[in-house]
C-alpha cells in the first residue's frame, strides 16, 4: 500500500469515526445514551429553546440530541450543552470561511441519519423528537469540522527529531501492523448474523458470499474492498488478535472476534512480508502527522468555542428543568 493510499484510508476512517462517535461503544454505549436521555427528562418541560446564539433561538431538540454524546451520567447536561456549542461554533466558522458540504455529502449523511434512528430504535430509544433533516445537519457538522481542520492545519511542519524518537519507540510487533497485509471481514452487531455466517463457512459456503449475506459496513468501504489489518485495529480489534491474524496462512478464516465495534470473522487475503524501514517510515509518518494535526486543531477549536460563548445566552429555565 502506498503512502498516498494509506492517507486516503486514514482520512476515510477518520471521517466515518467522527460520524459514528456516538455509537462507537457498541451496545454498552447505547445503554448510556438511553440513560442520558432519561436523565434529561425529555418530556418534563415544554421550553422551545435551550439558548440563543448570535441572537437566534436554538431548539431544545438540538440539546436533546446532543445527549447521545454524553460519556457520563453525572455530566450529561454539561456535555450536551458543550457539544451543541461546539457544533454551532463549527457551523459559524465554516460559513465565515466559505466551507460547506456538497449535495452528495448531504444526501449521504441524511441516509445515514435515518439508519441511525433505526439502529437506536432496536434498543427502545426513540429519536423522533428531531427531524431527519436537522439530525443530518448536526451530524454534518462533524464533516465540516474535518474541512476546517484541513484548512487550519495545512501549514503544519513535522518536527523531525520528535518524529524520529516516536518511530524508534515502536517495537517490531507494533510496526508489523504497518504492513500491506489485507483481510476480508464479516462485520455485524447481531449475534444471529455472525452465528449464521459461522455455520455457512463451516459448510464451505464461499467467504465472499457469506460476507454479502451477513456483513454490515462500518468503514465506508465498498462491498468488495479488502481491509488493511491496521484499519481493524482502529475499530476495536485487539493487538493480540491482530497479531494472531498476521500469523495465519492466506485463505485461513478466524473464529469470532468480539469488539466494542461489533463482531468480526476475518479471512487472510495476502501473504505478508516483513516491512522494510522505508515502508514503516511511509506508513507511520501518515499516522504521526494525523495525530499531530488532530491535537493542533483541537487547541484551535477550543479557542473558537470559548470565543463563541460570548454570543450565547442559555435559557436557564429550560436547562435547569432538564
C-alpha positions as CSV (number, residue, x, y, z in Angstrom):
1,X,0.0,0.0,0.0
2,X,1.4,3.4,-1.0
3,X,1.7,6.3,1.5
4,X,-1.0,8.1,-0.7
5,X,-3.4,5.2,-0.4
6,X,-2.7,4.9,3.3
7,X,-3.6,8.6,3.7
8,X,-6.8,8.1,1.8
9,X,-7.7,5.2,4.0
10,X,-6.9,7.2,7.2
11,X,-8.9,10.2,6.1
12,X,-11.9,7.9,5.3
13,X,-11.6,6.2,8.6
14,X,-11.4,9.5,10.5
15,X,-14.5,10.8,8.7
16,X,-16.5,7.7,9.5
17,X,-15.2,7.6,13.0
18,X,-16.4,11.1,13.7
19,X,-19.8,10.5,12.1
20,X,-20.2,7.4,14.3
21,X,-18.6,8.7,17.5
22,X,-21.9,8.4,19.4
23,X,-22.2,4.6,18.8
24,X,-18.6,3.5,18.9
25,X,-19.0,2.0,22.3
26,X,-21.4,-0.7,20.8
27,X,-24.3,-1.9,22.9
28,X,-22.8,-0.5,26.1
29,X,-22.8,3.0,24.6
30,X,-26.5,2.6,23.7
31,X,-27.3,1.8,27.3
32,X,-25.5,5.0,28.4
33,X,-27.4,7.0,25.7
34,X,-30.7,5.7,26.9
35,X,-29.8,6.7,30.5
36,X,-28.5,10.1,29.4
37,X,-31.7,10.9,27.5
38,X,-33.8,9.7,30.5
39,X,-31.8,11.9,32.8
40,X,-32.5,14.9,30.7
41,X,-36.2,14.3,31.3
42,X,-37.2,14.8,27.7
43,X,-40.9,15.2,28.4
44,X,-40.6,17.0,31.7
45,X,-40.6,20.6,30.2
46,X,-42.1,22.4,27.3
47,X,-39.5,25.1,26.7
48,X,-39.0,25.6,23.0
49,X,-35.3,26.7,23.0
50,X,-32.2,26.0,25.1
51,X,-30.2,29.0,24.2
52,X,-29.7,31.9,21.8
53,X,-26.7,32.0,19.6
54,X,-25.9,35.3,17.9
55,X,-29.5,36.3,18.7
56,X,-31.0,33.2,17.1
57,X,-33.0,30.8,19.3
58,X,-31.6,27.2,19.3
59,X,-34.2,24.4,19.6
60,X,-34.4,22.3,22.7
61,X,-34.4,19.3,20.4
62,X,-30.9,20.1,19.4
63,X,-29.9,19.9,23.0
64,X,-31.8,16.6,23.5
65,X,-30.0,15.1,20.5
66,X,-26.6,16.1,21.8
67,X,-27.2,14.0,24.9
68,X,-26.2,11.0,22.9
69,X,-22.6,12.3,23.0
70,X,-22.5,12.1,26.8
71,X,-19.8,9.9,28.3
72,X,-21.1,10.0,31.9
73,X,-24.4,10.0,33.7
74,X,-23.2,12.6,36.1
75,X,-22.2,15.2,33.5
76,X,-24.8,14.6,30.8
77,X,-26.3,18.1,30.9
78,X,-22.9,19.8,30.8
79,X,-21.6,17.6,28.0
80,X,-24.8,18.0,25.9
81,X,-24.6,21.8,26.2
82,X,-20.8,21.8,25.3
83,X,-21.3,19.6,22.3
84,X,-24.1,21.8,21.0
85,X,-22.0,24.9,21.4
86,X,-19.2,23.1,19.6
87,X,-21.5,22.2,16.7
88,X,-22.8,25.8,16.4
89,X,-19.3,27.2,16.5
90,X,-18.1,24.8,13.7
91,X,-21.1,25.9,11.6
92,X,-20.3,29.6,12.2
93,X,-16.5,29.3,11.4
94,X,-17.2,27.1,8.3
95,X,-19.6,29.7,6.9
96,X,-17.1,32.5,7.6
97,X,-14.5,30.5,5.6
98,X,-16.8,29.6,2.7
99,X,-16.8,25.9,3.6
100,X,-19.9,23.7,3.0
101,X,-20.9,20.2,2.3
102,X,-21.6,19.0,-1.3
103,X,-25.1,17.9,-2.2
104,X,-23.8,14.3,-2.5
105,X,-22.4,14.5,1.1
106,X,-25.6,15.9,2.4
107,X,-27.6,13.1,0.8
108,X,-25.2,10.5,2.2
109,X,-25.5,11.9,5.7
110,X,-29.3,12.2,5.5
111,X,-29.4,8.5,4.6
112,X,-27.0,7.7,7.5
113,X,-29.2,9.7,9.9
114,X,-32.3,7.6,9.0
115,X,-30.3,4.4,9.6
116,X,-29.0,5.7,12.9
117,X,-32.6,6.3,14.1
118,X,-33.5,2.8,13.2
119,X,-30.4,1.4,14.9
120,X,-31.3,3.1,18.2
121,X,-35.0,2.1,17.8
122,X,-33.8,-1.5,18.2
123,X,-32.8,-0.7,21.7
124,X,-36.0,1.1,22.6
125,X,-34.8,4.6,22.1
126,X,-37.0,6.9,20.1
127,X,-35.3,9.9,18.3
128,X,-38.5,11.0,16.6
129,X,-38.3,14.3,18.5
130,X,-35.8,15.5,16.0
131,X,-36.4,15.6,12.2
132,X,-34.2,13.6,9.9
133,X,-33.1,16.8,8.2
134,X,-32.0,18.5,11.4
135,X,-30.3,15.4,12.7
136,X,-28.4,15.2,9.4
137,X,-27.3,18.8,9.7
138,X,-26.0,18.2,13.2
139,X,-24.1,15.1,12.1
140,X,-22.8,17.1,9.1
141,X,-21.0,19.5,11.4
142,X,-18.6,16.6,12.1
143,X,-17.7,16.6,8.3
144,X,-17.4,20.4,8.3
145,X,-15.0,20.0,11.3
146,X,-12.7,17.9,9.1
147,X,-12.8,20.6,6.4
148,X,-11.8,23.2,8.9
149,X,-9.0,21.0,10.3
150,X,-7.6,20.5,6.8
151,X,-7.7,24.3,6.2
152,X,-6.2,25.4,9.5
153,X,-3.5,22.8,9.8
154,X,-2.2,22.8,6.3
155,X,0.8,24.7,7.4
156,X,1.9,22.0,9.9
157,X,5.6,21.1,9.7
158,X,6.9,17.8,11.1
159,X,9.4,18.1,14.0
160,X,11.8,15.5,12.6
161,X,13.6,15.0,15.9
162,X,10.4,14.2,17.7
163,X,9.2,12.0,14.8
164,X,12.4,10.0,14.9
165,X,12.1,9.4,18.7
166,X,8.5,8.3,18.3
167,X,9.4,6.0,15.4
168,X,12.2,4.4,17.4
169,X,9.9,3.6,20.3
170,X,7.8,1.2,18.2
171,X,8.5,-2.5,18.7
172,X,8.5,-4.9,15.9
173,X,5.1,-6.3,16.8
174,X,3.7,-2.8,16.7
175,X,5.4,-2.0,13.5
176,X,4.2,-5.1,11.7
177,X,0.7,-3.6,11.7
178,X,2.0,-1.2,9.1
179,X,2.4,-4.0,6.5
180,X,0.4,-4.3,3.3
181,X,-1.5,-7.3,4.6
182,X,-5.1,-7.3,3.7
183,X,-8.1,-9.2,5.1
184,X,-11.8,-9.7,4.3
185,X,-14.0,-9.1,7.3
186,X,-17.6,-10.1,8.0
187,X,-18.8,-7.4,10.5
188,X,-22.0,-7.4,12.5
189,X,-23.5,-6.3,15.8
190,X,-26.0,-9.1,15.5
191,X,-25.1,-12.4,17.2
192,X,-27.5,-14.3,15.0
193,X,-25.9,-12.9,11.8
194,X,-22.5,-13.9,13.0
195,X,-23.6,-17.3,14.1
196,X,-25.3,-17.9,10.7
197,X,-22.1,-16.7,9.0
198,X,-20.0,-19.1,11.0
199,X,-22.3,-22.0,10.2
200,X,-22.3,-21.2,6.5
201,X,-18.5,-21.1,6.5
202,X,-18.3,-24.5,8.2
203,X,-20.5,-25.8,5.3
204,X,-17.8,-24.4,2.9
205,X,-20.0,-21.6,1.5
206,X,-17.8,-19.1,-0.3
207,X,-16.5,-16.4,2.1
208,X,-17.5,-13.5,-0.2
209,X,-21.0,-14.9,-0.5
210,X,-21.3,-15.1,3.3
211,X,-19.9,-11.6,3.6
212,X,-22.6,-10.3,1.2
213,X,-25.3,-12.1,3.2
214,X,-24.5,-11.0,6.7
215,X,-21.9,-8.3,6.9
216,X,-22.5,-4.7,7.8
217,X,-20.4,-1.7,6.8
218,X,-18.6,0.3,9.4
219,X,-15.8,1.8,7.4
220,X,-17.3,3.4,4.3
221,X,-15.6,0.9,2.1
222,X,-17.1,-0.7,-1.0
223,X,-18.5,-4.2,-0.6
224,X,-15.7,-5.9,-2.4
225,X,-12.9,-3.9,-0.7
226,X,-10.2,-5.7,1.2
227,X,-9.4,-4.2,4.6
228,X,-6.0,-3.4,5.9
229,X,-5.5,-5.2,9.2
230,X,-4.3,-2.0,10.8
231,X,-7.7,-0.4,10.0
232,X,-9.4,-3.1,12.1
233,X,-7.1,-2.2,14.9
234,X,-8.6,1.3,14.7
235,X,-12.0,-0.3,15.1
236,X,-11.6,-2.3,18.2
237,X,-9.6,-5.4,17.2
238,X,-7.1,-6.1,20.0
239,X,-3.4,-6.1,19.4
240,X,-3.2,-9.8,20.3
241,X,-6.0,-10.7,17.8
242,X,-4.4,-8.6,15.1
243,X,-1.1,-10.4,15.7
244,X,-2.8,-13.8,15.5
245,X,-4.2,-12.8,12.1
246,X,-0.8,-11.9,10.9
247,X,0.4,-15.4,11.7
248,X,-2.3,-17.1,9.7
249,X,-1.8,-18.5,6.2
250,X,-3.6,-16.8,3.3
251,X,-7.1,-18.1,2.9
252,X,-7.5,-19.1,6.5
253,X,-10.6,-18.0,8.4
254,X,-10.7,-17.0,12.0
255,X,-13.2,-17.6,14.7
256,X,-15.3,-14.8,16.0
257,X,-13.6,-11.8,17.5
258,X,-15.8,-9.6,19.8
259,X,-15.0,-5.9,20.0
260,X,-16.8,-2.7,21.1
261,X,-17.4,-2.0,17.4
262,X,-19.2,-5.3,16.7
263,X,-18.2,-8.9,16.0
264,X,-15.7,-9.9,13.3
265,X,-14.9,-13.0,11.3
266,X,-11.7,-12.5,9.3
267,X,-10.1,-14.2,6.3
268,X,-6.5,-13.6,5.4
269,X,-6.1,-12.4,1.8
270,X,-2.4,-11.7,1.1
271,X,0.8,-13.1,2.4
272,X,2.8,-10.7,4.5
273,X,6.4,-9.8,4.2
274,X,8.5,-8.2,6.9
275,X,8.2,-4.5,6.5
276,X,11.2,-2.5,5.3
277,X,12.4,0.5,7.2
278,X,11.3,2.7,4.3
279,X,7.8,1.2,4.3
280,X,7.5,1.6,8.1
281,X,8.5,5.3,7.7
282,X,6.0,5.9,5.0
283,X,3.1,4.4,6.9
284,X,4.0,5.7,10.4
285,X,4.5,9.2,9.1
286,X,0.9,9.4,7.9
287,X,-0.4,8.4,11.3
288,X,2.0,10.6,13.1
289,X,1.0,13.7,11.1
290,X,-2.7,12.9,11.5
291,X,-2.3,12.7,15.3
292,X,-0.3,16.0,15.5
293,X,-2.9,17.8,13.3
294,X,-5.7,16.4,15.4
295,X,-4.0,17.9,18.5
296,X,-3.3,21.2,16.8
297,X,-6.8,21.6,15.6
298,X,-8.3,20.6,19.0
299,X,-6.5,23.6,20.5
300,X,-7.7,25.9,17.8
301,X,-11.3,24.6,18.2
302,X,-11.2,25.1,22.0
303,X,-10.3,28.8,21.3
304,X,-13.1,29.2,18.9
305,X,-15.6,27.7,21.3
306,X,-14.5,29.9,24.2
307,X,-14.9,33.0,21.9
308,X,-18.3,31.8,20.7
309,X,-19.6,31.6,24.3
310,X,-19.6,35.4,24.4
311,X,-22.5,35.3,21.9
312,X,-24.5,32.7,23.8
313,X,-27.3,33.2,26.3
314,X,-28.5,30.0,27.9
315,X,-32.2,29.6,28.7
316,X,-31.7,28.8,32.3
317,X,-35.2,27.7,32.9
318,X,-35.0,25.0,30.2
319,X,-31.5,24.0,31.3
320,X,-32.5,23.7,35.0
321,X,-35.6,21.7,34.1
322,X,-33.6,19.2,32.1
